[in-house]
Amino acid sequence: MSSRGANVAITCSSASSLADAQTLAQELLSSEHGAIAVRADLSSVDAPKAIVKATLEAFPDGVDILVNNAGTAFFKPVGDISAEEYCQVFNVNVLAPLLMLRVEDHM
């Protein structure tokens, strides 16, 4: 998308991923398009708003394209998955994409 002129916000959830996201953002900046890296934990219901806020601060003209590709899972027998783990998977895989769309529509 960057090669086609899009400004890009790259999101990640961990400190180790942030370094890679920042490196990629720097590479995209060298192609004369805007790019930022944003760290946010999508298992938190506040994360989508923080991501969109940071994106709009960097690119005030708005968001034209949203690509949701975050996902998580626990690879163990269903009976061994705790309620907290299930909620984390649901929040990242189901709730976060919905909240990203809703926040983006209102900003």
Biopython code that builds the backbone (N, CA, C, O; Angstrom):
import numpy as np
from Bio.PDB.StructureBuilder import StructureBuilder

atoms = [
    (1, "MET", "N", (0.827, -1.196, 0.000)),
    (1, "MET", "CA", (0.000, 0.000, 0.000)),
    (1, "MET", "C", (0.868, 1.254, 0.000)),
    (1, "MET", "O", (0.547, 2.250, -0.648)),
    (2, "SER", "N", (1.960, 1.186, 0.731)),
    (2, "SER", "CA", (2.848, 2.341, 0.777)),
    (2, "SER", "C", (3.401, 2.654, -0.610)),
    (2, "SER", "O", (3.530, 3.821, -0.979)),
    (3, "SER", "N", (3.725, 1.620, -1.374)),
    (3, "SER", "CA", (4.272, 1.855, -2.715)),
    (3, "SER", "C", (3.253, 2.493, -3.647)),
    (3, "SER", "O", (3.613, 3.020, -4.700)),
    (4, "ARG", "N", (1.971, 2.445, -3.258)),
    (4, "ARG", "CA", (0.900, 3.067, -4.039)),
    (4, "ARG", "C", (0.505, 4.436, -3.490)),
    (4, "ARG", "O", (-0.476, 5.032, -3.933)),
    (5, "GLY", "N", (1.291, 4.935, -2.507)),
    (5, "GLY", "CA", (1.063, 6.276, -2.003)),
    (5, "GLY", "C", (0.325, 6.377, -0.684)),
    (5, "GLY", "O", (0.009, 7.481, -0.241)),
    (6, "ALA", "N", (0.043, 5.249, -0.044)),
    (6, "ALA", "CA", (-0.690, 5.269, 1.223)),
    (6, "ALA", "C", (0.245, 5.554, 2.393)),
    (6, "ALA", "O", (1.389, 5.100, 2.418)),
    (7, "ASN", "N", (-0.260, 6.311, 3.355)),
    (7, "ASN", "CA", (0.397, 6.420, 4.657)),
    (7, "ASN", "C", (0.027, 5.166, 5.428)),
    (7, "ASN", "O", (-1.100, 4.682, 5.317)),
    (8, "VAL", "N", (0.955, 4.636, 6.205)),
    (8, "VAL", "CA", (0.747, 3.346, 6.847)),
    (8, "VAL", "C", (1.007, 3.446, 8.345)),
    (8, "VAL", "O", (2.028, 3.985, 8.774)),
    (9, "ALA", "N", (0.078, 2.923, 9.135)),
    (9, "ALA", "CA", (0.263, 2.768, 10.575)),
    (9, "ALA", "C", (0.411, 1.275, 10.846)),
    (9, "ALA", "O", (-0.492, 0.492, 10.551)),
    (10, "ILE", "N", (1.538, 0.891, 11.401)),
    (10, "ILE", "CA", (1.827, -0.502, 11.698)),
    (10, "ILE", "C", (1.635, -0.693, 13.191)),
    (10, "ILE", "O", (2.271, -0.010, 13.994)),
    (11, "THR", "N", (0.771, -1.609, 13.563)),
    (11, "THR", "CA", (0.532, -1.840, 14.986)),
    (11, "THR", "C", (1.132, -3.168, 15.419)),
    (11, "THR", "O", (1.264, -4.108, 14.635)),
    (12, "CYS", "N", (1.488, -3.210, 16.688)),
    (12, "CYS", "CA", (2.041, -4.423, 17.272)),
    (12, "CYS", "C", (1.703, -4.427, 18.757)),
    (12, "CYS", "O", (1.300, -3.410, 19.321)),
    (13, "SER", "N", (1.874, -5.588, 19.375)),
    (13, "SER", "CA", (1.463, -5.698, 20.773)),
    (13, "SER", "C", (2.605, -5.824, 21.769)),
    (13, "SER", "O", (2.392, -5.631, 22.966)),
    (14, "SER", "N", (3.803, -6.139, 21.314)),
    (14, "SER", "CA", (4.893, -6.378, 22.268)),
    (14, "SER", "C", (6.072, -5.455, 22.004)),
    (14, "SER", "O", (6.219, -4.900, 20.915)),
    (15, "ALA", "N", (6.902, -5.305, 23.017)),
    (15, "ALA", "CA", (8.094, -4.476, 22.883)),
    (15, "ALA", "C", (9.036, -5.052, 21.829)),
    (15, "ALA", "O", (9.663, -4.301, 21.081)),
    (16, "SER", "N", (9.139, -6.375, 21.764)),
    (16, "SER", "CA", (10.022, -6.978, 20.764)),
    (16, "SER", "C", (9.485, -6.744, 19.352)),
    (16, "SER", "O", (10.270, -6.564, 18.421)),
    (17, "SER", "N", (8.194, -6.743, 19.181)),
    (17, "SER", "CA", (7.592, -6.460, 17.875)),
    (17, "SER", "C", (7.698, -4.994, 17.512)),
    (17, "SER", "O", (7.772, -4.647, 16.333)),
    (18, "LEU", "N", (7.707, -4.127, 18.517)),
    (18, "LEU", "CA", (7.772, -2.691, 18.256)),
    (18, "LEU", "C", (9.054, -2.327, 17.520)),
    (18, "LEU", "O", (9.027, -1.493, 16.615)),
    (19, "ALA", "N", (10.165, -2.930, 17.887)),
    (19, "ALA", "CA", (11.424, -2.645, 17.204)),
    (19, "ALA", "C", (11.320, -2.988, 15.723)),
    (19, "ALA", "O", (11.775, -2.220, 14.876)),
    (20, "ASP", "N", (10.725, -4.136, 15.406)),
    (20, "ASP", "CA", (10.547, -4.524, 14.005)),
    (20, "ASP", "C", (9.575, -3.580, 13.292)),
    (20, "ASP", "O", (9.805, -3.205, 12.143)),
    (21, "ALA", "N", (8.503, -3.200, 13.967)),
    (21, "ALA", "CA", (7.521, -2.281, 13.380)),
    (21, "ALA", "C", (8.152, -0.918, 13.100)),
    (21, "ALA", "O", (7.894, -0.309, 12.062)),
    (22, "GLN", "N", (8.975, -0.447, 14.026)),
    (22, "GLN", "CA", (9.649, 0.841, 13.829)),
    (22, "GLN", "C", (10.648, 0.772, 12.670)),
    (22, "GLN", "O", (10.782, 1.727, 11.905)),
    (23, "THR", "N", (11.340, -0.348, 12.547)),
    (23, "THR", "CA", (12.267, -0.521, 11.432)),
    (23, "THR", "C", (11.520, -0.500, 10.108)),
    (23, "THR", "O", (11.948, 0.155, 9.157)),
    (24, "LEU", "N", (10.408, -1.216, 10.046)),
    (24, "LEU", "CA", (9.602, -1.220, 8.829)),
    (24, "LEU", "C", (9.064, 0.172, 8.527)),
    (24, "LEU", "O", (9.077, 0.602, 7.374)),
    (25, "ALA", "N", (8.594, 0.876, 9.543)),
    (25, "ALA", "CA", (8.092, 2.243, 9.341)),
    (25, "ALA", "C", (9.196, 3.138, 8.784)),
    (25, "ALA", "O", (8.940, 3.950, 7.896)),
    (26, "GLN", "N", (10.410, 2.999, 9.291)),
    (26, "GLN", "CA", (11.532, 3.799, 8.783)),
    (26, "GLN", "C", (11.827, 3.470, 7.322)),
    (26, "GLN", "O", (12.125, 4.361, 6.526)),
    (27, "GLU", "N", (11.744, 2.189, 6.977)),
    (27, "GLU", "CA", (11.953, 1.795, 5.582)),
    (27, "GLU", "C", (10.878, 2.399, 4.682)),
    (27, "GLU", "O", (11.173, 2.852, 3.577)),
    (28, "LEU", "N", (9.645, 2.406, 5.150)),
    (28, "LEU", "CA", (8.556, 2.978, 4.360)),
    (28, "LEU", "C", (8.700, 4.484, 4.237)),
    (28, "LEU", "O", (8.360, 5.060, 3.203)),
    (29, "LEU", "N", (9.203, 5.127, 5.291)),
    (29, "LEU", "CA", (9.420, 6.579, 5.225)),
    (29, "LEU", "C", (10.426, 6.938, 4.142)),
    (29, "LEU", "O", (10.318, 7.993, 3.517)),
    (30, "SER", "N", (11.390, 6.076, 3.920)),
    (30, "SER", "CA", (12.390, 6.371, 2.904)),
    (30, "SER", "C", (11.793, 6.355, 1.506)),
    (30, "SER", "O", (12.407, 6.854, 0.563)),
    (31, "SER", "N", (10.593, 5.780, 1.362)),
    (31, "SER", "CA", (9.920, 5.796, 0.063)),
    (31, "SER", "C", (9.042, 7.031, -0.089)),
    (31, "SER", "O", (8.210, 7.101, -0.994)),
    (32, "GLU", "N", (9.230, 8.009, 0.804)),
    (32, "GLU", "CA", (8.554, 9.304, 0.776)),
    (32, "GLU", "C", (7.066, 9.253, 1.103)),
    (32, "GLU", "O", (6.326, 10.176, 0.765)),
    (33, "HIS", "N", (6.631, 8.204, 1.745)),
    (33, "HIS", "CA", (5.262, 8.121, 2.233)),
    (33, "HIS", "C", (5.306, 8.046, 3.745)),
    (33, "HIS", "O", (6.311, 7.630, 4.322)),
    (34, "GLY", "N", (4.227, 8.445, 4.385)),
    (34, "GLY", "CA", (4.197, 8.445, 5.832)),
    (34, "GLY", "C", (4.053, 7.042, 6.401)),
    (34, "GLY", "O", (3.389, 6.182, 5.820)),
    (35, "ALA", "N", (4.678, 6.831, 7.532)),
    (35, "ALA", "CA", (4.574, 5.545, 8.215)),
    (35, "ALA", "C", (4.867, 5.752, 9.693)),
    (35, "ALA", "O", (5.781, 6.490, 10.061)),
    (36, "ILE", "N", (4.080, 5.092, 10.531)),
    (36, "ILE", "CA", (4.318, 5.122, 11.969)),
    (36, "ILE", "C", (4.172, 3.714, 12.526)),
    (36, "ILE", "O", (3.565, 2.842, 11.904)),
    (37, "ALA", "N", (4.732, 3.510, 13.693)),
    (37, "ALA", "CA", (4.566, 2.265, 14.434)),
    (37, "ALA", "C", (3.832, 2.605, 15.724)),
    (37, "ALA", "O", (4.171, 3.572, 16.407)),
    (38, "VAL", "N", (2.823, 1.801, 16.052)),
    (38, "VAL", "CA", (2.016, 2.018, 17.253)),
    (38, "VAL", "C", (1.954, 0.707, 18.030)),
    (38, "VAL", "O", (1.607, -0.340, 17.482)),
    (39, "ARG", "N", (2.295, 0.781, 19.305)),
    (39, "ARG", "CA", (2.191, -0.408, 20.160)),
    (39, "ARG", "C", (0.894, -0.326, 20.958)),
    (39, "ARG", "O", (0.622, 0.675, 21.619)),
    (40, "ALA", "N", (0.102, -1.385, 20.889)),
    (40, "ALA", "CA", (-1.148, -1.451, 21.642)),
    (40, "ALA", "C", (-1.542, -2.910, 21.833)),
    (40, "ALA", "O", (-1.331, -3.739, 20.948)),
    (41, "ASP", "N", (-2.102, -3.211, 22.971)),
    (41, "ASP", "CA", (-2.546, -4.566, 23.294)),
    (41, "ASP", "C", (-4.011, -4.699, 22.895)),
    (41, "ASP", "O", (-4.892, -4.195, 23.591)),
    (42, "LEU", "N", (-4.275, -5.376, 21.779)),
    (42, "LEU", "CA", (-5.644, -5.474, 21.275)),
    (42, "LEU", "C", (-6.558, -6.338, 22.136)),
    (42, "LEU", "O", (-7.749, -6.451, 21.845)),
    (43, "SER", "N", (-6.027, -6.947, 23.186)),
    (43, "SER", "CA", (-6.926, -7.640, 24.110)),
    (43, "SER", "C", (-7.584, -6.643, 25.054)),
    (43, "SER", "O", (-8.499, -6.995, 25.799)),
    (44, "SER", "N", (-7.117, -5.401, 25.022)),
    (44, "SER", "CA", (-7.704, -4.321, 25.815)),
    (44, "SER", "C", (-8.724, -3.572, 24.966)),
    (44, "SER", "O", (-8.446, -3.241, 23.813)),
    (45, "VAL", "N", (-9.896, -3.305, 25.523)),
    (45, "VAL", "CA", (-10.933, -2.596, 24.756)),
    (45, "VAL", "C", (-10.557, -1.148, 24.472)),
    (45, "VAL", "O", (-11.192, -0.510, 23.632)),
    (46, "ASP", "N", (-9.547, -0.615, 25.144)),
    (46, "ASP", "CA", (-9.104, 0.760, 24.902)),
    (46, "ASP", "C", (-8.086, 0.856, 23.759)),
    (46, "ASP", "O", (-7.821, 1.953, 23.267)),
    (47, "ALA", "N", (-7.519, -0.262, 23.336)),
    (47, "ALA", "CA", (-6.463, -0.252, 22.328)),
    (47, "ALA", "C", (-6.905, 0.319, 20.980)),
    (47, "ALA", "O", (-6.177, 1.134, 20.413)),
    (48, "PRO", "N", (-8.059, -0.068, 20.444)),
    (48, "PRO", "CA", (-8.437, 0.487, 19.140)),
    (48, "PRO", "C", (-8.503, 2.015, 19.123)),
    (48, "PRO", "O", (-8.055, 2.646, 18.165)),
    (49, "LYS", "N", (-9.049, 2.600, 20.162)),
    (49, "LYS", "CA", (-9.130, 4.061, 20.218)),
    (49, "LYS", "C", (-7.729, 4.673, 20.236)),
    (49, "LYS", "O", (-7.488, 5.682, 19.573)),
    (50, "ALA", "N", (-6.805, 4.073, 20.988)),
    (50, "ALA", "CA", (-5.434, 4.581, 21.053)),
    (50, "ALA", "C", (-4.731, 4.458, 19.698)),
    (50, "ALA", "O", (-3.980, 5.350, 19.302)),
    (51, "ILE", "N", (-4.974, 3.355, 18.993)),
    (51, "ILE", "CA", (-4.367, 3.157, 17.674)),
    (51, "ILE", "C", (-4.886, 4.203, 16.694)),
    (51, "ILE", "O", (-4.103, 4.838, 15.987)),
    (52, "VAL", "N", (-6.196, 4.381, 16.651)),
    (52, "VAL", "CA", (-6.781, 5.346, 15.717)),
    (52, "VAL", "C", (-6.360, 6.764, 16.077)),
    (52, "VAL", "O", (-6.094, 7.574, 15.189)),
    (53, "LYS", "N", (-6.297, 7.072, 17.365)),
    (53, "LYS", "CA", (-5.868, 8.406, 17.788)),
    (53, "LYS", "C", (-4.442, 8.688, 17.312)),
    (53, "LYS", "O", (-4.174, 9.749, 16.749)),
    (54, "ALA", "N", (-3.535, 7.747, 17.537)),
    (54, "ALA", "CA", (-2.142, 7.930, 17.109)),
    (54, "ALA", "C", (-2.053, 8.054, 15.588)),
    (54, "ALA", "O", (-1.267, 8.845, 15.068)),
    (55, "THR", "N", (-2.856, 7.275, 14.888)),
    (55, "THR", "CA", (-2.858, 7.321, 13.428)),
    (55, "THR", "C", (-3.348, 8.672, 12.925)),
    (55, "THR", "O", (-2.750, 9.255, 12.021)),
    (56, "LEU", "N", (-4.430, 9.168, 13.508)),
    (56, "LEU", "CA", (-4.976, 10.454, 13.068)),
    (56, "LEU", "C", (-4.087, 11.627, 13.461)),
    (56, "LEU", "O", (-4.075, 12.650, 12.777)),
    (57, "GLU", "N", (-3.342, 11.488, 14.557)),
    (57, "GLU", "CA", (-2.375, 12.532, 14.908)),
    (57, "GLU", "C", (-1.258, 12.591, 13.860)),
    (57, "GLU", "O", (-0.773, 13.670, 13.520)),
    (58, "ALA", "N", (-0.862, 11.437, 13.361)),
    (58, "ALA", "CA", (0.208, 11.390, 12.357)),
    (58, "ALA", "C", (-0.306, 11.732, 10.964)),
    (58, "ALA", "O", (0.402, 12.339, 10.161)),
    (59, "PHE", "N", (-1.548, 11.335, 10.687)),
    (59, "PHE", "CA", (-2.143, 11.522, 9.358)),
    (59, "PHE", "C", (-3.522, 12.152, 9.506)),
    (59, "PHE", "O", (-4.526, 11.444, 9.432)),
    (60, "PRO", "N", (-3.596, 13.469, 9.712)),
    (60, "PRO", "CA", (-4.861, 14.132, 10.027)),
    (60, "PRO", "C", (-5.910, 14.083, 8.917)),
    (60, "PRO", "O", (-7.073, 14.402, 9.165)),
    (61, "ASP", "N", (-5.531, 13.695, 7.713)),
    (61, "ASP", "CA", (-6.519, 13.615, 6.640)),
    (61, "ASP", "C", (-7.458, 12.425, 6.788)),
    (61, "ASP", "O", (-8.426, 12.315, 6.036)),
    (62, "GLY", "N", (-7.199, 11.539, 7.732)),
    (62, "GLY", "CA", (-8.106, 10.429, 7.995)),
    (62, "GLY", "C", (-7.565, 9.083, 7.546)),
    (62, "GLY", "O", (-6.449, 8.965, 7.040)),
    (63, "VAL", "N", (-8.390, 8.085, 7.751)),
    (63, "VAL", "CA", (-8.068, 6.699, 7.436)),
    (63, "VAL", "C", (-8.935, 6.271, 6.263)),
    (63, "VAL", "O", (-10.158, 6.403, 6.303)),
    (64, "ASP", "N", (-8.298, 5.762, 5.223)),
    (64, "ASP", "CA", (-9.032, 5.283, 4.055)),
    (64, "ASP", "C", (-9.149, 3.766, 4.018)),
    (64, "ASP", "O", (-10.141, 3.228, 3.526)),
    (65, "ILE", "N", (-8.145, 3.082, 4.533)),
    (65, "ILE", "CA", (-8.110, 1.619, 4.481)),
    (65, "ILE", "C", (-7.743, 1.093, 5.863)),
    (65, "ILE", "O", (-6.823, 1.597, 6.505)),
    (66, "LEU", "N", (-8.464, 0.084, 6.309)),
    (66, "LEU", "CA", (-8.154, -0.574, 7.580)),
    (66, "LEU", "C", (-7.953, -2.058, 7.304)),
    (66, "LEU", "O", (-8.853, -2.726, 6.796)),
    (67, "VAL", "N", (-6.775, -2.571, 7.638)),
    (67, "VAL", "CA", (-6.477, -3.994, 7.490)),
    (67, "VAL", "C", (-6.343, -4.572, 8.889)),
    (67, "VAL", "O", (-5.415, -4.237, 9.624)),
    (68, "ASN", "N", (-7.276, -5.441, 9.250)),
    (68, "ASN", "CA", (-7.211, -6.121, 10.541)),
    (68, "ASN", "C", (-6.577, -7.486, 10.329)),
    (68, "ASN", "O", (-7.167, -8.360, 9.694)),
    (69, "ASN", "N", (-5.377, -7.667, 10.860)),
    (69, "ASN", "CA", (-4.739, -8.975, 10.717)),
    (69, "ASN", "C", (-4.173, -9.497, 12.027)),
    (69, "ASN", "O", (-3.330, -10.394, 12.023)),
    (70, "ALA", "N", (-4.617, -8.957, 13.128)),
    (70, "ALA", "CA", (-4.173, -9.451, 14.429)),
    (70, "ALA", "C", (-4.929, -10.739, 14.748)),
    (70, "ALA", "O", (-6.081, -10.910, 14.350)),
    (71, "GLY", "N", (-4.288, -11.612, 15.447)),
    (71, "GLY", "CA", (-4.942, -12.845, 15.863)),
    (71, "GLY", "C", (-4.116, -13.541, 16.929)),
    (71, "GLY", "O", (-2.896, -13.387, 16.999)),
    (72, "THR", "N", (-4.795, -14.296, 17.740)),
    (72, "THR", "CA", (-4.107, -15.043, 18.792)),
    (72, "THR", "C", (-4.853, -16.348, 19.036)),
    (72, "THR", "O", (-6.013, -16.487, 18.646)),
    (73, "ALA", "N", (-4.203, -17.286, 19.669)),
    (73, "ALA", "CA", (-4.811, -18.574, 19.992)),
    (73, "ALA", "C", (-4.012, -19.246, 21.098)),
    (73, "ALA", "O", (-2.846, -18.925, 21.329)),
    (74, "PHE", "N", (-4.651, -20.168, 21.764)),
    (74, "PHE", "CA", (-3.972, -21.028, 22.734)),
    (74, "PHE", "C", (-4.061, -22.442, 22.201)),
    (74, "PHE", "O", (-5.156, -22.931, 21.923)),
    (75, "PHE", "N", (-2.938, -23.097, 22.054)),
    (75, "PHE", "CA", (-2.897, -24.435, 21.481)),
    (75, "PHE", "C", (-2.786, -25.464, 22.590)),
    (75, "PHE", "O", (-1.705, -25.942, 22.936)),
    (76, "LYS", "N", (-3.955, -25.783, 23.133)),
    (76, "LYS", "CA", (-4.044, -26.803, 24.161)),
    (76, "LYS", "C", (-5.481, -27.311, 24.190)),
    (76, "LYS", "O", (-6.358, -26.696, 23.584)),
    (77, "PRO", "N", (-5.738, -28.409, 24.876)),
    (77, "PRO", "CA", (-7.108, -28.925, 24.905)),
    (77, "PRO", "C", (-8.097, -27.870, 25.429)),
    (77, "PRO", "O", (-7.786, -27.109, 26.345)),
    (78, "VAL", "N", (-9.279, -27.847, 24.833)),
    (78, "VAL", "CA", (-10.288, -26.848, 25.196)),
    (78, "VAL", "C", (-10.550, -26.842, 26.697)),
    (78, "VAL", "O", (-10.736, -25.777, 27.285)),
    (79, "GLY", "N", (-10.569, -27.992, 27.313)),
    (79, "GLY", "CA", (-10.818, -28.081, 28.746)),
    (79, "GLY", "C", (-9.740, -27.441, 29.598)),
    (79, "GLY", "O", (-9.963, -27.171, 30.778)),
    (80, "ASP", "N", (-8.581, -27.196, 29.021)),
    (80, "ASP", "CA", (-7.471, -26.587, 29.758)),
    (80, "ASP", "C", (-7.385, -25.078, 29.560)),
    (80, "ASP", "O", (-6.542, -24.421, 30.173)),
    (81, "ILE", "N", (-8.248, -24.520, 28.709)),
    (81, "ILE", "CA", (-8.229, -23.080, 28.460)),
    (81, "ILE", "C", (-9.029, -22.372, 29.551)),
    (81, "ILE", "O", (-10.188, -22.701, 29.801)),
    (82, "SER", "N", (-8.397, -21.404, 30.190)),
    (82, "SER", "CA", (-9.069, -20.670, 31.271)),
    (82, "SER", "C", (-10.021, -19.628, 30.686)),
    (82, "SER", "O", (-9.955, -19.298, 29.502)),
    (83, "ALA", "N", (-10.897, -19.125, 31.533)),
    (83, "ALA", "CA", (-11.822, -18.065, 31.106)),
    (83, "ALA", "C", (-11.045, -16.827, 30.674)),
    (83, "ALA", "O", (-11.427, -16.160, 29.713)),
    (84, "GLU", "N", (-9.969, -16.517, 31.368)),
    (84, "GLU", "CA", (-9.156, -15.354, 31.020)),
    (84, "GLU", "C", (-8.516, -15.525, 29.638)),
    (84, "GLU", "O", (-8.486, -14.590, 28.838)),
    (85, "GLU", "N", (-8.006, -16.732, 29.371)),
    (85, "GLU", "CA", (-7.414, -16.993, 28.063)),
    (85, "GLU", "C", (-8.457, -16.901, 26.962)),
    (85, "GLU", "O", (-8.197, -16.330, 25.903)),
    (86, "TYR", "N", (-9.640, -17.463, 27.208)),
    (86, "TYR", "CA", (-10.720, -17.393, 26.221)),
    (86, "TYR", "C", (-11.099, -15.940, 25.949)),
    (86, "TYR", "O", (-11.294, -15.555, 24.796)),
    (87, "CYS", "N", (-11.202, -15.145, 26.989)),
    (87, "CYS", "CA", (-11.538, -13.724, 26.815)),
    (87, "CYS", "C", (-10.457, -13.000, 26.019)),
    (87, "CYS", "O", (-10.767, -12.139, 25.196)),
    (88, "GLN", "N", (-9.199, -13.337, 26.255)),
    (88, "GLN", "CA", (-8.118, -12.705, 25.501)),
    (88, "GLN", "C", (-8.240, -13.030, 24.015)),
    (88, "GLN", "O", (-8.126, -12.138, 23.175)),
    (89, "VAL", "N", (-8.470, -14.292, 23.688)),
    (89, "VAL", "CA", (-8.623, -14.700, 22.291)),
    (89, "VAL", "C", (-9.830, -14.004, 21.669)),
    (89, "VAL", "O", (-9.737, -13.484, 20.557)),
    (90, "PHE", "N", (-10.949, -13.988, 22.366)),
    (90, "PHE", "CA", (-12.161, -13.336, 21.852)),
    (90, "PHE", "C", (-11.916, -11.850, 21.639)),
    (90, "PHE", "O", (-12.285, -11.305, 20.598)),
    (91, "ASN", "N", (-11.300, -11.192, 22.606)),
    (91, "ASN", "CA", (-11.073, -9.751, 22.488)),
    (91, "ASN", "C", (-10.179, -9.407, 21.297)),
    (91, "ASN", "O", (-10.450, -8.445, 20.579)),
    (92, "VAL", "N", (-9.129, -10.174, 21.086)),
    (92, "VAL", "CA", (-8.210, -9.889, 19.979)),
    (92, "VAL", "C", (-8.824, -10.282, 18.636)),
    (92, "VAL", "O", (-8.742, -9.523, 17.671)),
    (93, "ASN", "N", (-9.431, -11.454, 18.570)),
    (93, "ASN", "CA", (-9.887, -11.999, 17.288)),
    (93, "ASN", "C", (-11.266, -11.515, 16.854)),
    (93, "ASN", "O", (-11.552, -11.481, 15.658)),
    (94, "VAL", "N", (-12.122, -11.141, 17.795)),
    (94, "VAL", "CA", (-13.495, -10.769, 17.460)),
    (94, "VAL", "C", (-13.807, -9.316, 17.840)),
    (94, "VAL", "O", (-14.249, -8.531, 17.000)),
    (95, "LEU", "N", (-13.580, -8.973, 19.083)),
    (95, "LEU", "CA", (-13.966, -7.641, 19.556)),
    (95, "LEU", "C", (-13.084, -6.526, 18.993)),
    (95, "LEU", "O", (-13.599, -5.481, 18.595)),
    (96, "ALA", "N", (-11.774, -6.728, 18.953)),
    (96, "ALA", "CA", (-10.873, -5.667, 18.476)),
    (96, "ALA", "C", (-11.175, -5.230, 17.039)),
    (96, "ALA", "O", (-11.223, -4.026, 16.787)),
    (97, "PRO", "N", (-11.381, -6.140, 16.088)),
    (97, "PRO", "CA", (-11.723, -5.678, 14.740)),
    (97, "PRO", "C", (-13.026, -4.862, 14.710)),
    (97, "PRO", "O", (-13.116, -3.872, 13.984)),
    (98, "LEU", "N", (-14.018, -5.267, 15.483)),
    (98, "LEU", "CA", (-15.260, -4.499, 15.558)),
    (98, "LEU", "C", (-15.009, -3.109, 16.123)),
    (98, "LEU", "O", (-15.500, -2.118, 15.582)),
    (99, "LEU", "N", (-14.245, -3.032, 17.208)),
    (99, "LEU", "CA", (-13.970, -1.738, 17.826)),
    (99, "LEU", "C", (-13.114, -0.855, 16.917)),
    (99, "LEU", "O", (-13.297, 0.362, 16.889)),
    (100, "MET", "N", (-12.184, -1.457, 16.175)),
    (100, "MET", "CA", (-11.389, -0.672, 15.224)),
    (100, "MET", "C", (-12.290, -0.018, 14.191)),
    (100, "MET", "O", (-12.109, 1.153, 13.860)),
    (101, "LEU", "N", (-13.253, -0.761, 13.684)),
    (101, "LEU", "CA", (-14.182, -0.215, 12.692)),
    (101, "LEU", "C", (-15.050, 0.883, 13.293)),
    (101, "LEU", "O", (-15.271, 1.922, 12.671)),
    (102, "ARG", "N", (-15.536, 0.648, 14.495)),
    (102, "ARG", "CA", (-16.424, 1.634, 15.134)),
    (102, "ARG", "C", (-15.676, 2.915, 15.468)),
    (102, "ARG", "O", (-16.200, 4.005, 15.237)),
    (103, "VAL", "N", (-14.463, 2.813, 16.006)),
    (103, "VAL", "CA", (-13.683, 4.005, 16.346)),
    (103, "VAL", "C", (-13.323, 4.754, 15.081)),
    (103, "VAL", "O", (-13.439, 5.979, 15.038)),
    (104, "GLU", "N", (-12.893, 4.051, 14.057)),
    (104, "GLU", "CA", (-12.479, 4.676, 12.816)),
    (104, "GLU", "C", (-13.643, 5.433, 12.182)),
    (104, "GLU", "O", (-13.445, 6.510, 11.618)),
    (105, "ASP", "N", (-14.847, 4.884, 12.268)),
    (105, "ASP", "CA", (-16.020, 5.555, 11.693)),
    (105, "ASP", "C", (-16.351, 6.866, 12.373)),
    (105, "ASP", "O", (-16.921, 7.757, 11.743)),
    (106, "HIS", "N", (-16.011, 7.006, 13.641)),
    (106, "HIS", "CA", (-16.411, 8.184, 14.417)),
    (106, "HIS", "C", (-15.334, 9.234, 14.533)),
    (106, "HIS", "O", (-15.552, 10.253, 15.188)),
    (107, "MET", "N", (-14.190, 9.030, 13.929)),
    (107, "MET", "CA", (-13.117, 9.991, 14.056)),
    (107, "MET", "C", (-12.800, 10.627, 12.726)),
    (107, "MET", "O", (-11.910, 11.473, 12.642)),
]
sb = StructureBuilder()
sb.init_structure("model")
sb.init_model(0)
sb.init_chain("A")
sb.init_seg("    ")
for serial, (resi, resn, name, xyz) in enumerate(atoms, 1):
    if name == "N":
        sb.init_residue(resn, " ", resi, " ")
    sb.init_atom(name, np.array(xyz, "f"), 0.0, 1.0, " ", f" {name:<3s}", serial, name[0])
structure = sb.get_structure()
